[in-house]
Amino acid sequence: MIYDVHDLNFIKKSFIIYEGKTERILIYRKVGESSFHYEFACPKCGYKNDYLGMLESKKIKEGGKNKEYYIVKCQKCGTDFRVEKLKPGKKHG
């Protein structure tokens, strides 16, 4: 779906990887809604996910650094995938 950027208050475009397969994912929330929209093809089973849900995040220690991920789940096979949550850059000024 295509929306005007002014209709959205959150958007995250990224990739999910499973056993060497990479799929694009889009997570967004429209202004005035509390649920997030998830659109992606599951790299494990191929199911075309398009659903509403809450945005869950999880902190995981990797390589001595704490990283934060959004957790998304395939609605058909139930596999959880991690999408890295990037922190905003530091402002210089």
Summary of the structure (lengths in Angstrom):
residues: 93
radius of gyration: 14.4
end to end distance: 37.7
largest distance: 47.9
contacts: 213
relative contact order: 0.20
helix: 3%
strand: 58%
